[in-house]
Amino acid sequence: MTARLGIAAAFAAALALAGCGTSQSDRALSGGAIGAGAGAVGGALLGHPLAGAALGGAAGAAGGAFTNPNQVDLGKPVWK
């Protein structure tokens, strides 16, 4: 039960913080980075940080790629 809760929390965090930027590639890149970080923290709490980072990164990248700036916009990416 705890593992499912941790995975669900990491997935929700990755989607909530799905990306910065206005282009699809910017949003996928930043969403993947944010998701990997959140997933690594969630995975570390459950004893599997690499698996958490991989799942969180994939969820964040998908969330960033499949949303548009009108749905979630955290501003201009730091690399621009």
Chimera marker file (.cmm) of the C-alpha trace (Angstrom):
<marker_set name="trace">
<marker id="1" x="0.000" y="0.000" z="0.000" r="1" g="1" b="0" radius="0.5"/>
<marker id="2" x="2.811" y="2.410" z="0.843" r="1" g="1" b="0" radius="0.5"/>
<marker id="3" x="4.521" y="1.719" z="-2.481" r="1" g="1" b="0" radius="0.5"/>
<marker id="4" x="1.362" y="2.519" z="-4.410" r="1" g="1" b="0" radius="0.5"/>
<marker id="5" x="0.858" y="5.720" z="-2.464" r="1" g="1" b="0" radius="0.5"/>
<marker id="6" x="4.441" y="6.811" z="-3.141" r="1" g="1" b="0" radius="0.5"/>
<marker id="7" x="4.170" y="6.060" z="-6.848" r="1" g="1" b="0" radius="0.5"/>
<marker id="8" x="0.841" y="7.872" z="-7.066" r="1" g="1" b="0" radius="0.5"/>
<marker id="9" x="2.293" y="10.898" z="-5.268" r="1" g="1" b="0" radius="0.5"/>
<marker id="10" x="5.335" y="11.001" z="-7.554" r="1" g="1" b="0" radius="0.5"/>
<marker id="11" x="3.121" y="10.694" z="-10.628" r="1" g="1" b="0" radius="0.5"/>
<marker id="12" x="0.809" y="13.464" z="-9.407" r="1" g="1" b="0" radius="0.5"/>
<marker id="13" x="3.758" y="15.741" z="-8.640" r="1" g="1" b="0" radius="0.5"/>
<marker id="14" x="5.254" y="15.110" z="-12.060" r="1" g="1" b="0" radius="0.5"/>
<marker id="15" x="1.994" y="15.952" z="-13.789" r="1" g="1" b="0" radius="0.5"/>
<marker id="16" x="1.331" y="18.980" z="-11.612" r="1" g="1" b="0" radius="0.5"/>
<marker id="17" x="4.772" y="20.341" z="-12.368" r="1" g="1" b="0" radius="0.5"/>
<marker id="18" x="4.667" y="19.212" z="-15.957" r="1" g="1" b="0" radius="0.5"/>
<marker id="19" x="6.700" y="21.914" z="-17.533" r="1" g="1" b="0" radius="0.5"/>
<marker id="20" x="7.953" y="25.360" z="-18.217" r="1" g="1" b="0" radius="0.5"/>
<marker id="21" x="8.056" y="26.977" z="-21.616" r="1" g="1" b="0" radius="0.5"/>
<marker id="22" x="5.788" y="27.497" z="-24.526" r="1" g="1" b="0" radius="0.5"/>
<marker id="23" x="7.068" y="24.967" z="-27.060" r="1" g="1" b="0" radius="0.5"/>
<marker id="24" x="6.263" y="21.287" z="-26.816" r="1" g="1" b="0" radius="0.5"/>
<marker id="25" x="9.936" y="20.305" z="-26.606" r="1" g="1" b="0" radius="0.5"/>
<marker id="26" x="10.652" y="22.814" z="-23.810" r="1" g="1" b="0" radius="0.5"/>
<marker id="27" x="7.714" y="21.538" z="-21.821" r="1" g="1" b="0" radius="0.5"/>
<marker id="28" x="8.687" y="17.871" z="-22.331" r="1" g="1" b="0" radius="0.5"/>
<marker id="29" x="12.296" y="18.556" z="-21.333" r="1" g="1" b="0" radius="0.5"/>
<marker id="30" x="11.495" y="20.551" z="-18.213" r="1" g="1" b="0" radius="0.5"/>
<marker id="31" x="8.651" y="18.210" z="-17.264" r="1" g="1" b="0" radius="0.5"/>
<marker id="32" x="10.988" y="15.237" z="-17.536" r="1" g="1" b="0" radius="0.5"/>
<marker id="33" x="13.611" y="16.909" z="-15.356" r="1" g="1" b="0" radius="0.5"/>
<marker id="34" x="11.110" y="17.961" z="-12.706" r="1" g="1" b="0" radius="0.5"/>
<marker id="35" x="9.448" y="14.542" z="-12.806" r="1" g="1" b="0" radius="0.5"/>
<marker id="36" x="12.760" y="12.718" z="-12.464" r="1" g="1" b="0" radius="0.5"/>
<marker id="37" x="13.637" y="14.782" z="-9.415" r="1" g="1" b="0" radius="0.5"/>
<marker id="38" x="10.273" y="14.227" z="-7.785" r="1" g="1" b="0" radius="0.5"/>
<marker id="39" x="10.339" y="10.541" z="-8.703" r="1" g="1" b="0" radius="0.5"/>
<marker id="40" x="13.825" y="10.076" z="-7.273" r="1" g="1" b="0" radius="0.5"/>
<marker id="41" x="12.729" y="11.565" z="-3.959" r="1" g="1" b="0" radius="0.5"/>
<marker id="42" x="9.585" y="9.446" z="-3.875" r="1" g="1" b="0" radius="0.5"/>
<marker id="43" x="11.541" y="6.369" z="-4.929" r="1" g="1" b="0" radius="0.5"/>
<marker id="44" x="14.188" y="6.992" z="-2.286" r="1" g="1" b="0" radius="0.5"/>
<marker id="45" x="11.493" y="6.974" z="0.375" r="1" g="1" b="0" radius="0.5"/>
<marker id="46" x="10.473" y="3.541" z="-0.862" r="1" g="1" b="0" radius="0.5"/>
<marker id="47" x="14.010" y="2.241" z="-1.364" r="1" g="1" b="0" radius="0.5"/>
<marker id="48" x="14.094" y="2.464" z="-5.180" r="1" g="1" b="0" radius="0.5"/>
<marker id="49" x="15.354" y="5.923" z="-6.224" r="1" g="1" b="0" radius="0.5"/>
<marker id="50" x="16.398" y="4.956" z="-9.755" r="1" g="1" b="0" radius="0.5"/>
<marker id="51" x="13.069" y="3.350" z="-10.557" r="1" g="1" b="0" radius="0.5"/>
<marker id="52" x="11.285" y="6.365" z="-9.098" r="1" g="1" b="0" radius="0.5"/>
<marker id="53" x="13.406" y="8.733" z="-11.184" r="1" g="1" b="0" radius="0.5"/>
<marker id="54" x="12.725" y="6.753" z="-14.354" r="1" g="1" b="0" radius="0.5"/>
<marker id="55" x="8.972" y="6.622" z="-13.767" r="1" g="1" b="0" radius="0.5"/>
<marker id="56" x="8.784" y="10.246" z="-12.657" r="1" g="1" b="0" radius="0.5"/>
<marker id="57" x="10.860" y="11.418" z="-15.604" r="1" g="1" b="0" radius="0.5"/>
<marker id="58" x="8.683" y="9.543" z="-18.069" r="1" g="1" b="0" radius="0.5"/>
<marker id="59" x="5.483" y="10.839" z="-16.479" r="1" g="1" b="0" radius="0.5"/>
<marker id="60" x="6.795" y="14.408" z="-16.349" r="1" g="1" b="0" radius="0.5"/>
<marker id="61" x="7.981" y="14.342" z="-19.957" r="1" g="1" b="0" radius="0.5"/>
<marker id="62" x="4.643" y="12.967" z="-21.108" r="1" g="1" b="0" radius="0.5"/>
<marker id="63" x="2.787" y="15.517" z="-19.026" r="1" g="1" b="0" radius="0.5"/>
<marker id="64" x="4.862" y="18.319" z="-20.466" r="1" g="1" b="0" radius="0.5"/>
<marker id="65" x="4.538" y="17.081" z="-24.028" r="1" g="1" b="0" radius="0.5"/>
<marker id="66" x="0.792" y="16.476" z="-23.901" r="1" g="1" b="0" radius="0.5"/>
<marker id="67" x="-0.261" y="19.716" z="-22.232" r="1" g="1" b="0" radius="0.5"/>
<marker id="68" x="-0.249" y="23.202" z="-23.646" r="1" g="1" b="0" radius="0.5"/>
<marker id="69" x="0.763" y="26.485" z="-21.998" r="1" g="1" b="0" radius="0.5"/>
<marker id="70" x="-2.882" y="27.370" z="-21.368" r="1" g="1" b="0" radius="0.5"/>
<marker id="71" x="-3.277" y="24.316" z="-19.121" r="1" g="1" b="0" radius="0.5"/>
<marker id="72" x="-0.049" y="24.498" z="-17.079" r="1" g="1" b="0" radius="0.5"/>
<marker id="73" x="2.480" y="27.337" z="-17.351" r="1" g="1" b="0" radius="0.5"/>
<marker id="74" x="5.325" y="27.816" z="-14.898" r="1" g="1" b="0" radius="0.5"/>
<marker id="75" x="6.957" y="30.570" z="-16.919" r="1" g="1" b="0" radius="0.5"/>
<marker id="76" x="10.056" y="30.863" z="-19.045" r="1" g="1" b="0" radius="0.5"/>
<marker id="77" x="12.574" y="27.977" z="-18.847" r="1" g="1" b="0" radius="0.5"/>
<marker id="78" x="15.912" y="28.765" z="-17.199" r="1" g="1" b="0" radius="0.5"/>
<marker id="79" x="17.872" y="27.743" z="-20.312" r="1" g="1" b="0" radius="0.5"/>
<marker id="80" x="16.353" y="30.488" z="-22.466" r="1" g="1" b="0" radius="0.5"/>
<link id1="1" id2="2" r="1" g="1" b="0" radius="0.2"/>
<link id1="2" id2="3" r="1" g="1" b="0" radius="0.2"/>
<link id1="3" id2="4" r="1" g="1" b="0" radius="0.2"/>
<link id1="4" id2="5" r="1" g="1" b="0" radius="0.2"/>
<link id1="5" id2="6" r="1" g="1" b="0" radius="0.2"/>
<link id1="6" id2="7" r="1" g="1" b="0" radius="0.2"/>
<link id1="7" id2="8" r="1" g="1" b="0" radius="0.2"/>
<link id1="8" id2="9" r="1" g="1" b="0" radius="0.2"/>
<link id1="9" id2="10" r="1" g="1" b="0" radius="0.2"/>
<link id1="10" id2="11" r="1" g="1" b="0" radius="0.2"/>
<link id1="11" id2="12" r="1" g="1" b="0" radius="0.2"/>
<link id1="12" id2="13" r="1" g="1" b="0" radius="0.2"/>
<link id1="13" id2="14" r="1" g="1" b="0" radius="0.2"/>
<link id1="14" id2="15" r="1" g="1" b="0" radius="0.2"/>
<link id1="15" id2="16" r="1" g="1" b="0" radius="0.2"/>
<link id1="16" id2="17" r="1" g="1" b="0" radius="0.2"/>
<link id1="17" id2="18" r="1" g="1" b="0" radius="0.2"/>
<link id1="18" id2="19" r="1" g="1" b="0" radius="0.2"/>
<link id1="19" id2="20" r="1" g="1" b="0" radius="0.2"/>
<link id1="20" id2="21" r="1" g="1" b="0" radius="0.2"/>
<link id1="21" id2="22" r="1" g="1" b="0" radius="0.2"/>
<link id1="22" id2="23" r="1" g="1" b="0" radius="0.2"/>
<link id1="23" id2="24" r="1" g="1" b="0" radius="0.2"/>
<link id1="24" id2="25" r="1" g="1" b="0" radius="0.2"/>
<link id1="25" id2="26" r="1" g="1" b="0" radius="0.2"/>
<link id1="26" id2="27" r="1" g="1" b="0" radius="0.2"/>
<link id1="27" id2="28" r="1" g="1" b="0" radius="0.2"/>
<link id1="28" id2="29" r="1" g="1" b="0" radius="0.2"/>
<link id1="29" id2="30" r="1" g="1" b="0" radius="0.2"/>
<link id1="30" id2="31" r="1" g="1" b="0" radius="0.2"/>
<link id1="31" id2="32" r="1" g="1" b="0" radius="0.2"/>
<link id1="32" id2="33" r="1" g="1" b="0" radius="0.2"/>
<link id1="33" id2="34" r="1" g="1" b="0" radius="0.2"/>
<link id1="34" id2="35" r="1" g="1" b="0" radius="0.2"/>
<link id1="35" id2="36" r="1" g="1" b="0" radius="0.2"/>
<link id1="36" id2="37" r="1" g="1" b="0" radius="0.2"/>
<link id1="37" id2="38" r="1" g="1" b="0" radius="0.2"/>
<link id1="38" id2="39" r="1" g="1" b="0" radius="0.2"/>
<link id1="39" id2="40" r="1" g="1" b="0" radius="0.2"/>
<link id1="40" id2="41" r="1" g="1" b="0" radius="0.2"/>
<link id1="41" id2="42" r="1" g="1" b="0" radius="0.2"/>
<link id1="42" id2="43" r="1" g="1" b="0" radius="0.2"/>
<link id1="43" id2="44" r="1" g="1" b="0" radius="0.2"/>
<link id1="44" id2="45" r="1" g="1" b="0" radius="0.2"/>
<link id1="45" id2="46" r="1" g="1" b="0" radius="0.2"/>
<link id1="46" id2="47" r="1" g="1" b="0" radius="0.2"/>
<link id1="47" id2="48" r="1" g="1" b="0" radius="0.2"/>
<link id1="48" id2="49" r="1" g="1" b="0" radius="0.2"/>
<link id1="49" id2="50" r="1" g="1" b="0" radius="0.2"/>
<link id1="50" id2="51" r="1" g="1" b="0" radius="0.2"/>
<link id1="51" id2="52" r="1" g="1" b="0" radius="0.2"/>
<link id1="52" id2="53" r="1" g="1" b="0" radius="0.2"/>
<link id1="53" id2="54" r="1" g="1" b="0" radius="0.2"/>
<link id1="54" id2="55" r="1" g="1" b="0" radius="0.2"/>
<link id1="55" id2="56" r="1" g="1" b="0" radius="0.2"/>
<link id1="56" id2="57" r="1" g="1" b="0" radius="0.2"/>
<link id1="57" id2="58" r="1" g="1" b="0" radius="0.2"/>
<link id1="58" id2="59" r="1" g="1" b="0" radius="0.2"/>
<link id1="59" id2="60" r="1" g="1" b="0" radius="0.2"/>
<link id1="60" id2="61" r="1" g="1" b="0" radius="0.2"/>
<link id1="61" id2="62" r="1" g="1" b="0" radius="0.2"/>
<link id1="62" id2="63" r="1" g="1" b="0" radius="0.2"/>
<link id1="63" id2="64" r="1" g="1" b="0" radius="0.2"/>
<link id1="64" id2="65" r="1" g="1" b="0" radius="0.2"/>
<link id1="65" id2="66" r="1" g="1" b="0" radius="0.2"/>
<link id1="66" id2="67" r="1" g="1" b="0" radius="0.2"/>
<link id1="67" id2="68" r="1" g="1" b="0" radius="0.2"/>
<link id1="68" id2="69" r="1" g="1" b="0" radius="0.2"/>
<link id1="69" id2="70" r="1" g="1" b="0" radius="0.2"/>
<link id1="70" id2="71" r="1" g="1" b="0" radius="0.2"/>
<link id1="71" id2="72" r="1" g="1" b="0" radius="0.2"/>
<link id1="72" id2="73" r="1" g="1" b="0" radius="0.2"/>
<link id1="73" id2="74" r="1" g="1" b="0" radius="0.2"/>
<link id1="74" id2="75" r="1" g="1" b="0" radius="0.2"/>
<link id1="75" id2="76" r="1" g="1" b="0" radius="0.2"/>
<link id1="76" id2="77" r="1" g="1" b="0" radius="0.2"/>
<link id1="77" id2="78" r="1" g="1" b="0" radius="0.2"/>
<link id1="78" id2="79" r="1" g="1" b="0" radius="0.2"/>
<link id1="79" id2="80" r="1" g="1" b="0" radius="0.2"/>
</marker_set>
